[in-house]
Amino acid sequence: MLKKNVPQDSGILDRWHEISYAIDDDGRYVLAPSVGWKPANIANKQAWELISKQVNDVIKRIQAKELSPLAYYMVKNQMDTNLLAKYVRLSRWRVRRHLKPAVFRRLKVSILERYAKIFNVSTEQLFDIPKFSSLDLDNAPQ
Amino acid sequence: MPPNNQKINFVHRQSAHCESGVAANLLFHHGINISESMAFGIGASLFFGYFPFIKINGLPLTTFRGATGQILKRVTKGLGVQAKRHRFWDPEKAMNALDRIIDQGIPVGMQTGVYWLPYFPPALRFHFNAHNIIVYGKEGTEYLVSDPVFDEPVVCSRMDLMKARFAQGALAPKGKMYYLTRVPDHVDIAAAIVRGIKDVCKTMLKIPFPLIGVRGIRFLAGRIENWPEKLGEAKASLNIGHIIRMQEEIGTGGAGFRFIYAAFLQEAAEILGEKRLLNISGKMTEIGDRWREFALFGVRNCKGRVLKGNTYPAMADILRDCANQEDELFHNLADLINL
């Protein structure tokens, strides 16, 4: 890639640059900062659209009382029961049980605290979920 | 922890890839002046692997880098530098150990999960656990971080760093940290270059496992052709998007790595006094450009603009072309280095 062809398509890097190795006029490799490349931006957006869709699906199911609010935090943080179980050091089947609204409502504070800590929210916030997903590229997870 | 402040005089040099950047910058700190691309080459970092049984965000892992830690291991070994590595079970102990080393004035490299690093652009915060950074000091509860893929140094709180060091899931870092302990006065760069080139030729051509190296690229090409039929359009295009992200997203990449390697070959040509390496470097650049075409083509596919049935076979053909060209290049390189 020639230095003058290093793409400058902003999108996902905020105020940062990434380094590309490119050839200057003398045929020597130099380090060229780039604000991004369109294909990478589009592939990234595709990934976020999928997450956003999953979050919205889960919110609907929570509102329909099929799932506990824990499901929202799990999916919003791009986790499945397997990964979440590892983070809170519980067995997978217990985490899966906690996705049931009736079980989650009666959970001990000590267990809630484990979830709250990993999601970086208070135990009260764990029961409080938004009406729709605000997840998009301008407003990604905290 | 008492808030003990410490700021090591550390030079932050931005790089394209985290691990080669960390290796080069740690060495630079200890008086060995090597570039990122040189560390990349000596570390034999060019790689290809398709591992459908490892899932990242639920999609098969396509990786353009070797096992984490491999670059530093090979570079230190190649240059006769001694490094110490630690892993931990207990996050508190891991952080205390880090504090002790930086208190001694030694910058510490570590493996982290990017999802927990607060300074990462939100759009790049996925559960990807093989990101390398350097901690070079502490101010109160904030750690001073030289993350080589960022323009300038950043900070990270103790809690966030702890979470990042103990990220879970695929490629979990388990608190891994490392630092250099002894650096020789004189290093034999030329010998290290030759060994690095031999290593990379071996991984790309000779590993008797069909998912790695040139064979791995061909294997993936075969898979891609069948994706629309096997997975359906939607899943197939997600899989393609995932490859492109692994290839082109900051510091992970396929085409980018070809360019770093081409830069390394230029430097190697000068140090070894071997002009023919320049030709091979030029070839490598062409291959990198070809990989970029793959991403470009794939993205058109993702957007659904090109929904013709021949999209997947055409992408597979680009990959096969990359594989064939790399096959030839690494054979030439191996021949040249063995002379």
Interface residues (C-beta under 8 A of the other chain):
Chain A: M1 G11 I12 L13 D14 W16 H17 E18 I19 S20 Y21 A22 I23 R28 Y29 L31 P33 W37 K38 P39 A40 I42 A43 N44 Q46 A47 W48 L50 N77 Q78 M79 D80 N82 L83 K86 Y87 I118 L137 N139 A140 P141
Chain B: Q14 S15 A16 S37 N57 G58 Y115 P121 P122 A123 L124 R125 F126 H127 V149 F150 D151 K163 Q168 G169 S237 L238 G241 H242 I244 R245 E248 E249 I250 G251 A255 G256 F259 I260 A262 A263 Q266 S281 T285 G288 D289 R292 A295 L296 G298 V299 C302 K303
